[in-house]
Amino acid sequence: MAVTYSWRLKSLRKADKQTMYSGSQETVNDYVFQTYWYKTGIDDSFQNQDGDNISATFEGATPFTISETYNPDAYTSYNDLTQNEILDWVFAEISGSEGYAEHIDERIESMLEEQRQWNEVRIESGSFPWEE
């Protein structure tokens, strides 16, 4: 069984925020303070009745606190950000939260396993095992 995982941002929230840095008040324009994301697992060794690989998606949200994350020496303006950069921030938060990464993977695996066990097939009239 080979499960391939992918991540994607669903949405984010940004705003101009005030913060204290090195003893002075600073305004940070377009600070990304909330992300909403998906992690999807696709099992390429198991197909549904349509012949498509089964998949399961976990939806999550990760906030960022400006007082803990802002550094003017490493700040990237909003217009220069990439999805990968923001997802790296998400990964760092998830890996710093004990057991959360495992929980995400367990939920995806549970959803995949349910599909493996309950690979239901819709049978239309004319395909029943009896004559109509």
Rosetta blueprint (number, residue, H / E / L):
1 M L
2 A L
3 V E
4 T E
5 Y E
6 S E
7 W E
8 R E
9 L E
10 K E
11 S E
12 L E
13 R E
14 K E
15 A E
16 D E
17 K E
18 Q E
19 T E
20 M E
21 Y E
22 S L
23 G L
24 S E
25 Q E
26 E E
27 T E
28 V E
29 N E
30 D E
31 Y E
32 V E
33 F E
34 Q E
35 T E
36 Y E
37 W E
38 Y E
39 K E
40 T E
41 G E
42 I E
43 D E
44 D E
45 S E
46 F E
47 Q E
48 N L
49 Q L
50 D L
51 G L
52 D L
53 N E
54 I E
55 S E
56 A E
57 T E
58 F E
59 E E
60 G E
61 A E
62 T E
63 P E
64 F L
65 T L
66 I H
67 S H
68 E H
69 T H
70 Y L
71 N L
72 P L
73 D L
74 A L
75 Y L
76 T L
77 S L
78 Y H
79 N H
80 D H
81 L L
82 T L
83 Q H
84 N H
85 E H
86 I H
87 L H
88 D H
89 W H
90 V H
91 F H
92 A H
93 E H
94 I H
95 S H
96 G L
97 S L
98 E L
99 G L
100 Y H
101 A H
102 E H
103 H H
104 I H
105 D H
106 E H
107 R H
108 I H
109 E H
110 S H
111 M H
112 L H
113 E H
114 E H
115 Q H
116 R H
117 Q H
118 W L
119 N L
120 E L
121 V L
122 R L
123 I L
124 E L
125 S L
126 G L
127 S L
128 F L
129 P L
130 W L
131 E L
132 E L
